[in-house]
Amino acid sequence: MKILLGSLLLLFALNTALWGQMKADTTGCGWRDLAPAQFKKLLADSVVTLIDVRTSAEYHAGHIEGARNIDVRKPDFDKQITGLKADRPVAVYCKGGVRSRVAARKLVQKGFRVYNLDKGYLSWPDKLKK
């Protein structure tokens, strides 16, 4: 009985540890999806390179303050990201979260630590209008 109880406790502890790891990397692809409040805290608390991966027109219609616009759909996206500081984490966003995940995958492949705004700019509470 003691062995069974000990085994169950060990199994529970391992399951809890694995669940924590899964939540830390929400996509399983090397980047983290963050809710708007978490994303805002990340931007406030650390030195992060913030990239808006939408089109230039979308960026100029409104963007998060401090964001640099690098359109993920442009052929020179890979060339532009090679100029980023590799020792800084990169935070990315698009309109709804699809294009930013494409960008996140490319950035992770280049060795960057990446954070993605889950549900994109549509979920951002502090939109900056130009």
N, C-alpha and C positions, 0 to 999 in steps of 0.2 A: 504494500500500500504506500509506504514511504517512497519507494522507488518510482511508483506511478505518479505520485504527487510532485516529486522532484522533477520528473521528466516533463510533466505538464507545465510547471513553472518555468523551466528552461525553454520549452517550446514557446510559451507566451512571451518571454523576454526576447528571444530571437525574432519573433514575429513583430514585436513592437519596434525593435531596432531596425529591421528591414523596412517597416512601414515609414519610419522617420526618414530613411534614406530615399524612399520613393517620393515622399512629399517634398524633399529638398530639391530634387530634380524632377519637376512636374511633367516634363515631356519625355524623359528617358533619352533625350538626344544631346545632352550636354549643356543646355541653358535652362534658366529658371523663368517660368511665367509668374509675374507678380500682379496682384490686384493694384488698382490705382493708389490706394493708401500706402502700400508697401513700396511701390515704384517711386512715389513722392518722397518717402523717407530715404530711400536709396539715393536719390538725387540730392537731398539735403545733407545727408550724413557722410558722403564720400566723394572722392574725386572720380567722376565717371565721365566717359565720353558719351554724350547723348546724340543719337542719330535718328532722324525722321527719314524713313525709307520710302516715303510716298513721292509722288510727282512734284515737280517744282510748283505747279499751279495749286495743288493741295496744300503744300507747305505755306505758300504765300497767302492762302485764304485763312490760315490759322495754324499755329503750332505751339508746342511746349517751349517755354522760354529757355534759351540756351542751346536749343537743338541745332545740329548741323544737318543740312539736307543732302542725303546721298540716295538717289533713286535706285532701288534694288533691281528695277527692270531695265536700267540702262546698261549697255554693253561694257561700260568702263567701271561698273560697281566694284569688281574684284581689284582693279588697279587702284581705285580710290581708297579702299579699306587697307591696302598695304601701307598707306601713309599714316595710319593710326598708331598711337603709342601702345605697344603690346603689353606693357606693364599696368595699364589701366583697364578696369572693367568697362564694358560697353553696354549701354542701355539702348534698346531699339523699340520703335513703335511704328505702326502704320495706321490706317483708318480703322480696321476691324480685327487685326491680329494675324491675317494670313500671310501677307507679304513680309511682315516682320519676322515670322518664323522661317521663311526662306532665307532672309538676311542672317538670322541667328545661326542657322545651320552652316552657312558659308563662313561666318566669323568664327564659330567653334572649330571648323576644319582648319582655320588659320592659326588656332591656338589661343584665341581670346576667351576671357570669362564673360559670359553674356547673360543679360537680363532682358526679358521681353514684357512689355505692357500688355497684360492679358485683356483681350477685347478691344485693344487699340485706342486710338485718339477719341473715338466715340464715347469711351468710358471715362475720359479725363475730365475732372471737375473744373480745372483752372485753364480754360482755353485762352490762348493769346491771339487776338485778332490783329491783323496788319492793315 
